[in-house]
Amino acid sequence: MPKICAASAVLAAVVNAVPTISDAPVAKRANDKEHYANNIALAAFALQRFWYNQSTGLWDNAWWNSGNALTMLADWAKLRPIEAERLEISDVIHNTWSRAQNVNVFTIKTLMSNGMMKTEDCINGEGPACAAAAAAAAAATDGGVQPQAFRNFLNDFYDDEGWWALGLIHAYDYTHRQEYLDSAVRIFRDMQGGGNTNCKGGIYWSKKRNYVNAIANELYLSVAASLANRIPNDKGKYTSIAESQWKWFANSGMINGDNLINDGLNDQCNNNGQPTWTYNQGVVLGGLVELYKATGNRDYLNRANGLASVSMRKLVDGNGILVEGCEYDRGHCGADGAQFKGVYARNLRYLDQVSPSNDIKRFLMRNSDSIWDKDRDENNNKLGVAWAGPLYSPIGNAHSSAMDALVGAVAAV
């Protein structure tokens, strides 16, 4: 078990009250890296202390969100391995890989009136979806359809699978353990089963094959391109898949006239006008970065920079802090929307790594500063969903999401 208590003695000594510095000239901020590194170390300790379940390998008993937490921790560890290994992040990653793929997962997703998808999971017999799972199982005895409790990081939703594939790819990047990459390959094979849509390309969102949405297709692009850059013997195959996927996505209509991405397509394969969630503006950036790495074609970077420039301007408040449309509503975006902004910040960082931008660096540092100053419980370093503040009751998903911005700030200086 990760030695959280031992790590606390080290991390408790960190001084975490420092001035906000995000608008200082980027070139003068090299000495601020330790400030951001200390913040992310404290936040990581809180994540593991309050929300990590050793027996399932999940954070806050949330399925797809845990794939994102895994990605974030692996990225942090690659940037700051000494601090990360004080929390034994390599062991955490391996425990999650070993345990999470063996849990029984039953997932229900419901579209809410604000356009947000509400996810409910039943994991190893625990969680809000368990009553529905039991009812479906009972109905099966009367001729109904038996609910599927998937393993091996799979479930009924291709976007959930994509999150896990990316998490395992980034775990591989940090640890170089082949079994993580092999698991990502197996997940991608399952995602390929979502193809042959009625919209002449892309994949469906779920195995019910009734909705073509942005996030599943962006993840499909990102996973394919990521595999192209990590499996030399199959680079051509995965690159071809990724290029075809991007060509379809770019012309699908999901990118609207404002250069923002709506949630998906309607039954006639037209833009459905649903919200432009932040994570839909983010995953595509990482996918295009990986596609650029695979091909050397700077057109992909140019498109990513154009999309990022628009979203950094249009999805923020007057102080340049990223805002999700639902975060001040009752429920504060729920368990799903609480994850979205971190996905955006993470993929901005990926873009900045290959196409350096002072605008992106300032964006990441400004948001990190705001989180630490206005969206943090000073007693325990829990982080919330509203990065501009105030702090609402923090949940694990919001916390790990905010940590993506903190990781971005570490990388930016």
N, C-alpha and C positions, 0 to 999 in steps of 0.2 A: 504493500500500500504506500502511495506517495507520502513522504514525511512532511506533512503540512505543518505540524506543530514545530518541528525543528526549523523549518523554513521561516516560520513567523518570527523567530528571534532575530534573524538576519534582516527581514523586511521591515520589522517594527522600528528599526533604527533609522530608516530612510526619512529624510526631511521632505515633506510633501507640500508645504505651504510656500509657494514662490509666486512672484508677480506674473501677470499675464504678459506674454512676450510675442504673441503670434504676429503682430504687425511690424515688428522690427525688420530691418533689411535682412534678407535670407543669408547673405554672405557673412553677416556678423553674428550668426547664431550657432556656430559650431559648438560653443561651450554649453549650449542648452540641451545637447543630446542626453546628458546624464539626468537632467530634470525629467525629460519624457521617459527615459528608461526606468527611473524610479517609480513614476506613476504607473506604468504598465505592470511593473513587478508587483506593486501593491494590489492593483486590480486583479491580477492573475491569482494572487493568494486568496482574495475574496471569492473569486469564481470557484476555485477548488474547495474552499472551506464551506461555502454555503450551498453549492449547487451540484457538485460532482458526486455521482453515484458509482461507487467502486464496483458494485455487483453487476450493474448493467453496462457500465462504460458511457453512460449518457449524462448530460447536464440538464437539470431541472425536469427530468423525465419527458423531454421534448425530442421527438424523433428527428425531423429534418433539421431543426435548429442545432442539434448536436453535431451534425455534419459541418455546419458553419463554425461552431466553436472549435472543432478539431482543426479546420483550416486556419483559423486565426492563431491558435496556439502554436501550430507548426510554423507559421510565418514569423511569429514573434521569436520562437526558438532559433530559427535560422539567422535572424538579425542579432539576437542577444543570447547566445547559447549559455553563457555562464549563469546569468540570472535565471534563465529558464530551467536549467538543470538543478538549481537550488530547490525547485519544486518537482524535480524528477520528471520533466515533461516527456522525455523519451519513454519512460515507463507508463506514463499516463496514456500516451498515444498507443502503445502496444496493448495496454489493458482495454482501451476503447475498441481497437481493432478486434481483439480476441473475444470480448464480451458482447459488444453491440451486434455483431453479425449473427449471434446465436439467440438473440431475444426474439420472442414471438410478437409481431407487430400487426395490429389491426387499426386502420386509420379511416376516419370519416372527415370529409371536407364539405363545408356548407358555405355558399355564397351569401354574404350579409348585404344589407341594404346600401351600405356605403361603398360597395364594390370590393370589400375585403373578404378574403377567404378565411374561414375559421376552421382550423385543424384541431381535431380531437383524436387522441391516440389511446389504444389499450396495449400496454406493454407488459408482457408476462403476467397478464391478468389484472393489471392495475392501471387506472386512468379513466377519464370521462367517457371514452368510447366503449368501455367494457360492457355496459348494459346493452348497447346496440349490438355488440358482437354476440352476446349471449342470446338476444332475441333472434338474430339472424341464424344462429346455430340451431335454435329450437325450431324455427320455420323450416330449416332444411330437413328435419325429420318428417315434415308434412309435405315434402316434395319441393321445398324451396331450394335456393342456391346456397351451398355451404360457404360461409365467409372464409377468406384465405388469410392465414396468419403467416406472413412471409418471413424468411430468414435471409442471411447472406447480403444484408443491406438493401434488400428489395422490398417493395410494397406495391400498392396499386397505382402509384403516382410517379410518373417519370421525372418530375421536377425533384421530388424527394430523393430519388436515386441519384440524380445529377449532383446534388449537394454532397452526398456521401462520396461519389466518385472524385470530386474535386478535393474534398478533405483528405482522402487517401493518397491522391497524387501529391499533395503538398506535404503530407506526412512522409512520403517516399523521398521528396526533395530534401527534407531535413535529415532523415535517418539512413537513407539508401537501402532500406529493407525491401527486398523484391516482393515479398508477400503483399505489401500494401498496394503496389502498382498492379500486381496480378488481380487483386480484388477489384480495383478500378476498371480493369479491362473486362472483367465478368459483368460488372454493373453496366458498362456501356453496351455490351452485347444485348442485355435485356432492354435497354433504352431503344435500341434499333428496332425492336418489335413495335414501337409506336409509330412507325412510318406508314407510307401509303395513305396519307390523309386525303380528305375530300378537297383540300386546298392546293393540290398539285405540288406538294412538297412539305418539308418539315416533319414534325412528329406531333402526336396527340399529347395532351396533358396527362391523361390517365388511361388505364387499361379498359375503361368503359368506352373509349374512343368517341367522345362526344364534344370535345372542345379543343381547339388549336389556340394555344396562348403563347405569350411572349416568353415567360420565364423558362418553361420547359425547352423551348427552342433555342434560347440563348445558352442554356446550360449544355444542350446537345452540341452546339458549336464549340463551346469552351472546352468541354471534355475531349471531343475529337481532336481539336487543335493541340491540346495539352498532351495527349497521348502521342501525337505525331512528333513532338519534341522530346519524347522520353523513350520511345521504342524505335531505334534506328532501322531495324529490319522491316518494320511496318510503317515507316514514315510516309511513303507514297500513298498507302491505303488511307490512313487517317487524314492526311492533308487533303486528299481528294474529297473525302466526306465533308470536312470542314469548309472547304471552298464552295462546294455545292450548297451546303447549308447556308452559308452567308449570302450567296447570290440569291437564294430563295427568300431568305429573311429580309434582305434589303429591299426587295420588291414586293413583299407580302402586303404592304399597307399598314403594318403595325407601327412604323415610324411615321408620325403625323406631320402636318405642315409646319409645326413649330420645332421640328427635329427632336421631339420627345417620343417615347415609346409607350403606347397604351397597353392595356392588359392583354388584349388578344383580338381574335377575329370572331365575327358572328357566323350564323349558319350559312350565310351567302359569301363567306370568306372576305368580308370587308371589315375594316377597323371598327371595333365595337364601342369606341368612345369611353371605355372604362378608365379609371384613374391612371395617371402616369406615376406609378409607385417608384420610389427611389431605386429599389433593387433592379427594376427593369432597365433603368438608365445605367446601372453599374456592370452587371454580368457581361453585357455585350462588349464593354471596354476590354475586359480581361480576355474574352474570346478573340477579339481582333488583335490584341497584343500577341497572343500565342500564335495566331495565324500569320502575323508578320514574322515572328521568329521562325516559323516553319518554311516560309516562302521568300523572305527578304523583300516582299512587295510593300513599299511604303504607302501605297494607296490605303492599305488597311489602317496604318497609323494615322494617316490624315483624316480618315473617316472617324476614327475613335476620338481624335482631338477635337473635331467639330462637334461631335455629340457631347463630349465632356464640357466643352466651353458653354454650350447652351444650358445644360442641366445645372452647372455650377452657378449660373446666373438666375435661373428661373425657379429653382426648388429651395430657395433660401429665404430667410427673413431679412429685415432691413440691416442687420448686422453681419450678414453673410453666414449665418448658421443654418445648417441643413434642417429642413422641417418636413415631416411626413404629414399629409393632409389630415390624418386621423388622430394625431397624438394628443390633441386637446379635447377630443370628443370623449364622451363617457366610455370607459373601457380602455382608453389610451392605446388604441391599435391592437389590443389583445396580444396573444402569444405569437401570432404570425407577424403582424406589422411591426412589432417591437424589434424584429431582426433586420428589417429592410435597410435601414440607413448604413449600418455597418458593412453590408455587402457593397453598397455604393462606394464608401470610403476605401474599402479594400481594393476594389478594382481601379479606382483612381490612382492608388499607389502603384499598382502594376503598370499602369500607363506611364506614370512619371518615371519609373525605373528605366524604361526604354526610350522615352521621349520627354526628357526633363523639362519641367515647366514651373516657373516661380509661382504662377497662379495656383497650380495644384498644391504645391508645397505650402503656400500661405493658407489655402483652404483647409488642408489637413491640420495644420498647427492651430489655426483659429478655432476650429471645431473641437480639437482636443483640449485647448485651454478652457473653452466654454463648458465642456463636459466636467472637467475637474473643478471648476469654480462654481458652477451653477446647477449641476445635475448629479451631485455626489453626496452620499451620506458620510459626513466627516468622521462619524464614529466607527464605521466599518468598511468604508470605501466601496460600498455598493453604488452602482451606476444605473441611471434610469433611461427612459425612452425619449424625454424632451431635452435635447442637448442644449437648448437655450434656457432651460429651467422653466418651471420649478421641478423639483424631484418628486415624482409620484412613487408609489410603492414599487420598489425595484423587483424585477423577476430575472431569472437567469438569462433569458433570451435577450432582454434589453441590455443587460450587463455585458454579455459577450459581444453584442453588436457595438456598443460604445467602445469596447476595447479595440475593435478594428480601427477606429479613428486614432486611438492612442498609439497603436502600432504604426499607423501612417505617419504620425508626428515623429516617432523615433527614426523612421526611414527618411524623413524629409530634411533633417538637419545633419 
